């Protein structure tokens, strides 16, 4: 079922990421980590569907999407970043494979953090954050989405890795086989993975090789 929802608020999160809040249709329900297919309610864009994860919790009076702009594509995210309060989106039914199954390691690359934002906010609200750790990889510190909030939620259990910048207080490098061996100690925990396809594929292989059980790996399929 389609719903037309009006944009009520926009906040700049990083240099190329914005948080958009929309009206919430009556009876619309989702779980932390779930997503929907979105299009812009403008001529030529109504059928240009893109998946976005809800970053606010279900009990909020609005829907929230945190969206990175890919300017070089001149596509949907570029158009979304040009929206103004009062513009409309078309949203569809809820879907999503990333669901919290127990304490573990959250491993995100770039905009892949978005499914985890709702989950971590929910765990904090329910006082169940203990036992979870985040490894969040970005090119530079300027690219980190919700850095201060993630530090507030997880404290020292939030580890930020930069691949193109050396900076005090941050790890430098990539979340690869070597990083896994150095930083992950309990392979009986769950692993939640989201990021670019190649990163997810490589991480899955490296984690299984290191001893993680296949059914403990949670990622979008």
ZADO-1210 file (C-alpha; in nm, 4 decimals, padded with zeros to 6 digits):
<atoms>
<atom x="00.0000" y="00.0000" z="00.0000" code="UNK" pos="1"/>
<atom x="00.1294" y="00.3467" z="-00.0902" code="UNK" pos="2"/>
<atom x="00.1199" y="00.6505" z="00.1385" code="UNK" pos="3"/>
<atom x="00.1926" y="01.0116" z="00.0428" code="UNK" pos="4"/>
<atom x="00.3738" y="01.1829" z="00.3309" code="UNK" pos="5"/>
<atom x="00.4682" y="01.5502" z="00.3693" code="UNK" pos="6"/>
<atom x="00.8170" y="01.6662" z="00.4702" code="UNK" pos="7"/>
<atom x="00.8038" y="01.8530" z="00.8035" code="UNK" pos="8"/>
<atom x="01.1706" y="01.8988" z="00.9021" code="UNK" pos="9"/>
<atom x="01.5246" y="01.8788" z="00.7572" code="UNK" pos="10"/>
<atom x="01.8545" y="01.8722" z="00.9490" code="UNK" pos="11"/>
<atom x="02.2098" y="01.8658" z="00.8114" code="UNK" pos="12"/>
<atom x="02.3974" y="01.5719" z="00.9711" code="UNK" pos="13"/>
<atom x="02.7298" y="01.5781" z="00.7816" code="UNK" pos="14"/>
<atom x="02.8539" y="01.7583" z="00.4689" code="UNK" pos="15"/>
<atom x="02.6613" y="01.5124" z="00.2466" code="UNK" pos="16"/>
<atom x="02.4010" y="01.3583" z="00.4813" code="UNK" pos="17"/>
<atom x="02.0641" y="01.5018" z="00.5849" code="UNK" pos="18"/>
<atom x="01.7980" y="01.3833" z="00.8274" code="UNK" pos="19"/>
<atom x="01.4451" y="01.4142" z="00.6860" code="UNK" pos="20"/>
<atom x="01.1301" y="01.3913" z="00.8990" code="UNK" pos="21"/>
<atom x="00.7909" y="01.3243" z="00.7436" code="UNK" pos="22"/>
<atom x="00.4327" y="01.2945" z="00.8573" code="UNK" pos="23"/>
<atom x="00.3529" y="00.9442" z="00.9806" code="UNK" pos="24"/>
<atom x="00.0420" y="00.7716" z="00.8382" code="UNK" pos="25"/>
<atom x="-00.2049" y="00.6405" z="01.0974" code="UNK" pos="26"/>
<atom x="-00.1407" y="00.2747" z="01.1781" code="UNK" pos="27"/>
<atom x="00.1964" y="00.2644" z="01.0005" code="UNK" pos="28"/>
<atom x="00.4226" y="00.0324" z="01.2007" code="UNK" pos="29"/>
<atom x="00.7844" y="-00.0857" z="01.1720" code="UNK" pos="30"/>
<atom x="01.0607" y="-00.2443" z="01.3803" code="UNK" pos="31"/>
<atom x="01.4097" y="-00.0973" z="01.4427" code="UNK" pos="32"/>
<atom x="01.6309" y="-00.1807" z="01.1450" code="UNK" pos="33"/>
<atom x="01.3460" y="-00.2087" z="00.8942" code="UNK" pos="34"/>
<atom x="01.3118" y="-00.0067" z="00.5741" code="UNK" pos="35"/>
<atom x="01.0676" y="00.0925" z="00.3035" code="UNK" pos="36"/>
<atom x="01.0864" y="00.1778" z="-00.0655" code="UNK" pos="37"/>
<atom x="01.0647" y="00.5508" z="-00.1193" code="UNK" pos="38"/>
<atom x="01.0030" y="00.7751" z="-00.4201" code="UNK" pos="39"/>
<atom x="00.9578" y="01.1497" z="-00.4608" code="UNK" pos="40"/>
<atom x="00.6050" y="01.2706" z="-00.5339" code="UNK" pos="41"/>
<atom x="00.7098" y="01.4801" z="-00.8344" code="UNK" pos="42"/>
<atom x="00.6608" y="01.4197" z="-01.2099" code="UNK" pos="43"/>
<atom x="00.9209" y="01.1766" z="-01.3414" code="UNK" pos="44"/>
<atom x="01.0199" y="01.0497" z="-00.9968" code="UNK" pos="45"/>
<atom x="00.7049" y="00.8725" z="-00.8676" code="UNK" pos="46"/>
<atom x="00.8294" y="00.5301" z="-00.9856" code="UNK" pos="47"/>
<atom x="01.2003" y="00.5868" z="-00.9072" code="UNK" pos="48"/>
<atom x="01.2060" y="00.3677" z="-00.5935" code="UNK" pos="49"/>
<atom x="01.4980" y="00.3598" z="-00.3494" code="UNK" pos="50"/>
<atom x="01.5203" y="00.1710" z="-00.0158" code="UNK" pos="51"/>
<atom x="01.5752" y="00.3724" z="00.3032" code="UNK" pos="52"/>
<atom x="01.5835" y="00.2616" z="00.6654" code="UNK" pos="53"/>
<atom x="01.3770" y="00.4310" z="00.9358" code="UNK" pos="54"/>
<atom x="01.6147" y="00.5947" z="01.1838" code="UNK" pos="55"/>
<atom x="01.3570" y="00.7178" z="01.4372" code="UNK" pos="56"/>
<atom x="01.1704" y="00.4677" z="01.6526" code="UNK" pos="57"/>
<atom x="00.8181" y="00.3465" z="01.5795" code="UNK" pos="58"/>
<atom x="00.6698" y="00.5397" z="01.8727" code="UNK" pos="59"/>
<atom x="00.7893" y="00.8756" z="01.7324" code="UNK" pos="60"/>
<atom x="00.5066" y="01.0888" z="01.5870" code="UNK" pos="61"/>
<atom x="00.6983" y="01.1202" z="01.2571" code="UNK" pos="62"/>
<atom x="00.8945" y="00.9054" z="01.0098" code="UNK" pos="63"/>
<atom x="01.2656" y="00.9769" z="00.9792" code="UNK" pos="64"/>
<atom x="01.5186" y="00.8889" z="00.7089" code="UNK" pos="65"/>
<atom x="01.8898" y="00.9716" z="00.7254" code="UNK" pos="66"/>
<atom x="02.0091" y="00.9951" z="00.3649" code="UNK" pos="67"/>
<atom x="02.3498" y="01.0390" z="00.2047" code="UNK" pos="68"/>
<atom x="02.3696" y="01.2414" z="-00.1146" code="UNK" pos="69"/>
<atom x="02.5472" y="01.0915" z="-00.4142" code="UNK" pos="70"/>
<atom x="02.5831" y="01.4045" z="-00.6292" code="UNK" pos="71"/>
<atom x="02.7806" y="01.2399" z="-00.9066" code="UNK" pos="72"/>
<atom x="02.4833" y="01.0120" z="-00.9850" code="UNK" pos="73"/>
<atom x="02.2419" y="01.3065" z="-01.0445" code="UNK" pos="74"/>
<atom x="01.9741" y="01.0660" z="-00.9295" code="UNK" pos="75"/>
<atom x="01.7251" y="01.0192" z="-00.6507" code="UNK" pos="76"/>
<atom x="01.9471" y="01.1074" z="-00.3522" code="UNK" pos="77"/>
<atom x="02.0543" y="01.4281" z="-00.5287" code="UNK" pos="78"/>
<atom x="01.6851" y="01.5148" z="-00.5781" code="UNK" pos="79"/>
<atom x="01.6009" y="01.4230" z="-00.2182" code="UNK" pos="80"/>
<atom x="01.8653" y="01.6630" z="-00.0898" code="UNK" pos="81"/>
<atom x="01.6948" y="01.9417" z="-00.2856" code="UNK" pos="82"/>
<atom x="01.3573" y="01.8854" z="-00.1141" code="UNK" pos="83"/>
<atom x="01.2064" y="02.1574" z="00.1022" code="UNK" pos="84"/>
<atom x="00.9609" y="02.1407" z="00.3933" code="UNK" pos="85"/>
<atom x="00.6160" y="02.0797" z="00.2448" code="UNK" pos="86"/>
<atom x="00.7397" y="01.8540" z="-00.0376" code="UNK" pos="87"/>
<atom x="00.6135" y="01.4957" z="-00.0461" code="UNK" pos="88"/>
<atom x="00.7406" y="01.1381" z="-00.0649" code="UNK" pos="89"/>
<atom x="00.5559" y="00.8213" z="-00.1580" code="UNK" pos="90"/>
<atom x="00.6336" y="00.5354" z="00.0815" code="UNK" pos="91"/>
<atom x="00.5409" y="00.1682" z="00.0539" code="UNK" pos="92"/>
<atom x="00.5089" y="-00.1295" z="00.2873" code="UNK" pos="93"/>
<atom x="00.7783" y="-00.2063" z="00.5424" code="UNK" pos="94"/>
<atom x="01.0496" y="-00.4696" z="00.4873" code="UNK" pos="95"/>
<atom x="01.3964" y="-00.5559" z="00.6176" code="UNK" pos="96"/>
<atom x="01.6243" y="-00.8424" z="00.7132" code="UNK" pos="97"/>
<atom x="01.8348" y="-00.6649" z="00.9758" code="UNK" pos="98"/>
<atom x="01.6759" y="-00.7432" z="01.3102" code="UNK" pos="99"/>
<atom x="01.8288" y="-00.7440" z="01.6584" code="UNK" pos="100"/>
<atom x="01.8773" y="-01.1019" z="01.7807" code="UNK" pos="101"/>
<atom x="02.0999" y="-01.0467" z="02.0830" code="UNK" pos="102"/>
<atom x="02.4199" y="-00.8775" z="02.1964" code="UNK" pos="103"/>
<atom x="02.7015" y="-00.8631" z="01.9468" code="UNK" pos="104"/>
<atom x="02.9199" y="-00.6637" z="01.7134" code="UNK" pos="105"/>
<atom x="02.7735" y="-00.4020" z="01.4797" code="UNK" pos="106"/>
<atom x="03.0011" y="-00.3437" z="01.1798" code="UNK" pos="107"/>
<atom x="02.9043" y="-00.0588" z="00.9458" code="UNK" pos="108"/>
<atom x="03.0555" y="00.1159" z="00.6477" code="UNK" pos="109"/>
<atom x="02.9457" y="00.4722" z="00.5650" code="UNK" pos="110"/>
<atom x="02.5695" y="00.5077" z="00.5150" code="UNK" pos="111"/>
<atom x="02.5420" y="00.1396" z="00.6171" code="UNK" pos="112"/>
<atom x="02.5080" y="00.2699" z="00.9737" code="UNK" pos="113"/>
<atom x="02.1436" y="00.3666" z="00.9133" code="UNK" pos="114"/>
<atom x="01.9766" y="00.0302" z="00.9960" code="UNK" pos="115"/>
<atom x="02.1785" y="00.0243" z="01.3180" code="UNK" pos="116"/>
<atom x="02.0748" y="00.3749" z="01.4287" code="UNK" pos="117"/>
<atom x="01.7178" y="00.2685" z="01.5044" code="UNK" pos="118"/>
<atom x="01.8342" y="-00.0557" z="01.6686" code="UNK" pos="119"/>
<atom x="02.0894" y="00.1195" z="01.8928" code="UNK" pos="120"/>
<atom x="01.8442" y="00.3970" z="01.9850" code="UNK" pos="121"/>
<atom x="01.5898" y="00.1301" z="02.0778" code="UNK" pos="122"/>
<atom x="01.8422" y="-00.0662" z="02.2889" code="UNK" pos="123"/>
<atom x="01.9415" y="00.2525" z="02.4710" code="UNK" pos="124"/>
<atom x="01.5780" y="00.3376" z="02.5416" code="UNK" pos="125"/>
<atom x="01.5160" y="-00.0127" z="02.6790" code="UNK" pos="126"/>
<atom x="01.8437" y="-00.0061" z="02.8777" code="UNK" pos="127"/>
<atom x="01.9742" y="-00.3106" z="02.6865" code="UNK" pos="128"/>
<atom x="02.2846" y="-00.1636" z="02.5226" code="UNK" pos="129"/>
<atom x="02.5306" y="-00.3592" z="02.7411" code="UNK" pos="130"/>
<atom x="02.7274" y="-00.6282" z="02.5570" code="UNK" pos="131"/>
<atom x="02.7153" y="-00.4548" z="02.2186" code="UNK" pos="132"/>
<atom x="03.0085" y="-00.2990" z="02.0319" code="UNK" pos="133"/>
<atom x="03.0181" y="-00.0865" z="01.7158" code="UNK" pos="134"/>
<atom x="03.2918" y="-00.0762" z="01.4527" code="UNK" pos="135"/>
<atom x="03.2076" y="00.2088" z="01.2138" code="UNK" pos="136"/>
<atom x="03.4269" y="00.2601" z="00.9069" code="UNK" pos="137"/>
<atom x="03.4406" y="00.5845" z="00.7054" code="UNK" pos="138"/>
<atom x="03.6841" y="00.7581" z="00.4696" code="UNK" pos="139"/>
<atom x="03.7374" y="01.0602" z="00.6997" code="UNK" pos="140"/>
<atom x="03.6063" y="01.1879" z="01.0337" code="UNK" pos="141"/>
<atom x="03.3903" y="01.4415" z="00.8441" code="UNK" pos="142"/>
<atom x="03.1939" y="01.1483" z="00.6968" code="UNK" pos="143"/>
<atom x="03.0862" y="00.9957" z="01.0299" code="UNK" pos="144"/>
<atom x="02.7072" y="00.9993" z="01.0672" code="UNK" pos="145"/>
<atom x="02.5739" y="01.0690" z="01.4208" code="UNK" pos="146"/>
<atom x="02.9212" y="01.0377" z="01.5745" code="UNK" pos="147"/>
<atom x="02.8397" y="01.2188" z="01.9000" code="UNK" pos="148"/>
<atom x="02.5140" y="01.0303" z="01.9525" code="UNK" pos="149"/>
<atom x="02.6829" y="00.6947" z="01.8894" code="UNK" pos="150"/>
<atom x="02.9536" y="00.7859" z="02.1421" code="UNK" pos="151"/>
<atom x="02.6828" y="00.8817" z="02.3904" code="UNK" pos="152"/>
<atom x="02.4959" y="00.5521" z="02.3403" code="UNK" pos="153"/>
<atom x="02.7969" y="00.3168" z="02.3374" code="UNK" pos="154"/>
<atom x="03.0797" y="00.5065" z="02.5086" code="UNK" pos="155"/>
<atom x="03.4134" y="00.3329" z="02.4523" code="UNK" pos="156"/>
<atom x="03.2301" y="00.0497" z="02.2743" code="UNK" pos="157"/>
<atom x="03.1954" y="00.2778" z="01.9698" code="UNK" pos="158"/>
<atom x="03.5108" y="00.2407" z="01.7585" code="UNK" pos="159"/>
<atom x="03.5552" y="00.4643" z="01.4534" code="UNK" pos="160"/>
<atom x="03.7864" y="00.3556" z="01.1718" code="UNK" pos="161"/>
<atom x="03.9124" y="00.5978" z="00.9043" code="UNK" pos="162"/>
<atom x="04.0483" y="00.4642" z="00.5749" code="UNK" pos="163"/>
<atom x="04.1793" y="00.7932" z="00.4307" code="UNK" pos="164"/>
<atom x="04.2738" y="00.9987" z="00.7365" code="UNK" pos="165"/>
<atom x="04.5098" y="00.9616" z="01.0304" code="UNK" pos="166"/>
<atom x="04.3586" y="01.1297" z="01.3353" code="UNK" pos="167"/>
<atom x="04.4082" y="01.0926" z="01.7081" code="UNK" pos="168"/>
<atom x="04.1277" y="00.9006" z="01.8772" code="UNK" pos="169"/>
<atom x="04.0388" y="00.7058" z="01.5628" code="UNK" pos="170"/>
<atom x="04.1604" y="00.3754" z="01.4219" code="UNK" pos="171"/>
<atom x="04.3223" y="00.3938" z="01.0791" code="UNK" pos="172"/>
<atom x="04.2811" y="00.1327" z="00.8070" code="UNK" pos="173"/>
<atom x="04.0076" y="-00.1037" z="00.6967" code="UNK" pos="174"/>
<atom x="03.7843" y="-00.3593" z="00.8658" code="UNK" pos="175"/>
<atom x="03.9632" y="-00.6545" z="00.7096" code="UNK" pos="176"/>
<atom x="04.0913" y="-00.9959" z="00.8217" code="UNK" pos="177"/>
<atom x="04.3767" y="-00.8415" z="01.0185" code="UNK" pos="178"/>
<atom x="04.1415" y="-00.5979" z="01.1944" code="UNK" pos="179"/>
<atom x="03.9040" y="-00.8814" z="01.2876" code="UNK" pos="180"/>
<atom x="04.1843" y="-01.0882" z="01.4417" code="UNK" pos="181"/>
<atom x="04.3022" y="-00.7886" z="01.6445" code="UNK" pos="182"/>
<atom x="03.9667" y="-00.6514" z="01.7639" code="UNK" pos="183"/>
<atom x="03.7111" y="-00.9319" z="01.7888" code="UNK" pos="184"/>
<atom x="03.7421" y="-01.1672" z="02.0817" code="UNK" pos="185"/>
<atom x="03.4063" y="-01.3469" z="02.1093" code="UNK" pos="186"/>
<atom x="03.2954" y="-01.5320" z="01.7970" code="UNK" pos="187"/>
<atom x="02.9895" y="-01.6759" z="01.9712" code="UNK" pos="188"/>
<atom x="02.8168" y="-01.3359" z="01.9606" code="UNK" pos="189"/>
<atom x="02.5961" y="-01.2044" z="01.6811" code="UNK" pos="190"/>
<atom x="02.7476" y="-00.9992" z="01.3998" code="UNK" pos="191"/>
<atom x="02.5387" y="-00.7263" z="01.2370" code="UNK" pos="192"/>
<atom x="02.6916" y="-00.6089" z="00.9078" code="UNK" pos="193"/>
<atom x="02.5823" y="-00.3313" z="00.6729" code="UNK" pos="194"/>
<atom x="02.7731" y="-00.1297" z="00.4146" code="UNK" pos="195"/>
<atom x="02.8863" y="-00.1473" z="00.0515" code="UNK" pos="196"/>
<atom x="02.8231" y="-00.4891" z="-00.1088" code="UNK" pos="197"/>
<atom x="03.1934" y="-00.5756" z="-00.1411" code="UNK" pos="198"/>
<atom x="03.2586" y="-00.4884" z="00.2242" code="UNK" pos="199"/>
<atom x="02.9677" y="-00.7080" z="00.3393" code="UNK" pos="200"/>
<atom x="03.0832" y="-00.9978" z="00.1192" code="UNK" pos="201"/>
<atom x="03.4475" y="-00.9758" z="00.2318" code="UNK" pos="202"/>
<atom x="03.3555" y="-00.9361" z="00.5998" code="UNK" pos="203"/>
<atom x="03.1196" y="-01.2323" z="00.5896" code="UNK" pos="204"/>
<atom x="03.3932" y="-01.4570" z="00.4475" code="UNK" pos="205"/>
<atom x="03.6560" y="-01.3287" z="00.6919" code="UNK" pos="206"/>
<atom x="03.4275" y="-01.3668" z="00.9953" code="UNK" pos="207"/>
<atom x="03.3305" y="-01.7228" z="00.8995" code="UNK" pos="208"/>
<atom x="03.6965" y="-01.8043" z="00.8443" code="UNK" pos="209"/>
<atom x="03.7782" y="-01.6640" z="01.1914" code="UNK" pos="210"/>
<atom x="03.5141" y="-01.8795" z="01.3585" code="UNK" pos="211"/>
<atom x="03.1818" y="-01.6927" z="01.3478" code="UNK" pos="212"/>
<atom x="02.8799" y="-01.9151" z="01.2957" code="UNK" pos="213"/>
<atom x="02.6898" y="-01.8544" z="00.9718" code="UNK" pos="214"/>
<atom x="02.3557" y="-01.8190" z="01.1520" code="UNK" pos="215"/>
<atom x="02.5060" y="-01.5502" z="01.3789" code="UNK" pos="216"/>
<atom x="02.5700" y="-01.3188" z="01.0807" code="UNK" pos="217"/>
<atom x="02.2882" y="-01.0703" z="01.0234" code="UNK" pos="218"/>
<atom x="02.2876" y="-00.8562" z="00.7070" code="UNK" pos="219"/>
<atom x="02.0604" y="-00.7381" z="00.4264" code="UNK" pos="220"/>
<atom x="02.0244" y="-01.0110" z="00.1659" code="UNK" pos="221"/>
</atoms>
